[in-house]
Amino acid sequence: MESGDELRFDRGEATPERLKGQFSRLVGMTAVQTRRVASEALGRVGAHKDHFVVLAVLDEFGPASQATLADRTRVYRSNLVAILDDLENDGRIRRAPDPADKRRNVITITESGERRLDELGRVLDDVNDRVLAPLDHEERARLFALLGRVNGYLDDGFEKR
């Protein structure tokens, strides 16, 4: 696995100027390092990023079918089953037959799941604070807004333009 030093975007004079001008490289390397820090932090409390994602979706949008959860979380359906199994075994979610269609289940967050979501949120807030330490509050808000705008532009099919 790559170390943090191997993933540094800019090594000063050792980094060619052409590389320093590549947004995809900067964002990619930053994402890999940030993902690693978040995964390690979540791992220390026995969690995975998708546990947080699923619990957050259920908390905000309410009970959902597995298909709806897969769409909202963007977790591959095959991976989602294992995540739901973990959460159900820990009492964080409940699966029950859908009254409208007995062939599928409706997944609901439990009180334990809500507490776990709060805990994982605090862990990830700490990760954000550590990763974004060089930025003040306004810079952080601006970074989120700008990246959100770029992501929205890409998501809207910029290649068609």
N, C-alpha and C positions, 0 to 999 in steps of 0.2 A: 504494500500500500504506500501511497505517496505521503511523504511527511509534510508538515507545515512549511518547512523551508523550501521544499521542491515546488510547492504551490504558490510561492510568493510571486505576485504579478511583476513587481519591479525590483530588480536587484541593482539599482543605480546604474553605473556605467557599464555593468556587465549585461544589461538588457538592451538589445537593439531598439532604436527609436521606432522602427516599424512595428514592433511588438507592442510598445507602449501605446500606440494609437489604435489598437484593436479592442473595441468595446466587447466583442463576444469573448475574448480571452479574459479580460478583466472580470466580467460578470461571471463567467464560468468558473474561474479559479476562486473567486469570492464565494460563489454558491457551494463549491465543494468543501471549502474550509468551514463555512457556516454550517452546512449539513453535518459535518463531522463533529463540530462542537455541540450542536443540538442533540445529535444521536448519542454522544457520550454522556451528556447531562441527563437525557431521558433514560438511558441505560442504567445509570446509577440508582434510579428509582423504579427499575423493572418495567420500563415502558418503551414504546416505539412511537415514532412520529404519527403513524397511522392510527394509533389508539387515540391520540389527541384529536386528530382530524375527524374521526367517526363520532367521538363523543361531542365535539363542538357542533357538528351538523345536527345531531339528534337534539342537543340542547337548544339550539336556535330555531330549528325548523319543525321539531316534534317528531313523533313516530313516523317510520318510513319502511317501505319494503326494501329488500336487499338490492333490487334493481335500481330503485331511486337513490339509495345510499351510494351505490357504485357511481352513478352519474354525478351526484353532488360532491362526492369526495374525490373523484377521479382516481380512486384506487381500483386496480384491476380486479374484476369479479372473482377470479381464482384466488387472489391474495386476500380479498375481503372476507372470504369464508374463514380463513385462519385468524384474522383479526377479530372477527365476531366471536369465534370460538374462545379466544383468549379473554375477551371482555365478558362473555357470558359465564365462563368458568370462574372469573373473579367477582361475579355478581354486579358488574358495571352496566350491563344491559339485560333486557328480557326479550326473548323471542316468543311470540304467540301467533297462533293461526289468525290470518286476516278474516274477519267476519264476512267480508264481501267476496272472498275467494280463498277457500280452505286449502288450495294448492300452494299458497305462498304464506310467508311469515311477515309479521310486522315487528320491527325492532324498536324498542323503547329504552331510553336511558333511565336508570334507577337512581335513587338518592345516593347510593354509593358511587355510581357513575358521575353524578354531579359533583360530588366531593373530589373524586379523582380528576375530573376535568379542571377544577379550580387549582388542585395541586400541580398538575402538568402545566397549566397556564402560568403559574408562578415560576416554575422551572424555565419555561421558554421566555418569560419576561426577563429573567436573570441572564439568559443567553443573549437576548437582544441587547441588554444593557452592556454586557461584556463585549460583544461584537461591535456595537455602535459607540463605544466609549469615546472615540476621537471626535464625535459629533455632538453638538448641543441639541436641545429640544427642537428648535426651529429647523436645523439642518436635517435632523431625522425625519421630521414631518415632510420636508421638501423632497428628500430622497425617496420616501415611500410614494409621494404624489407623482414624482417624475417617473419612477420605475413602473408605477401603475398605469401611467399614460402610455409609456412605451409598450408595455405588455398588452394593453387594450388595443393599441394600434396594430401590433403583430397578430393578435387574436382576431381582429376584424378582417384579416386577409390582405395585408399590405402588398403581397406579391401580385394581387390582381390589379393594382393601381399602375 
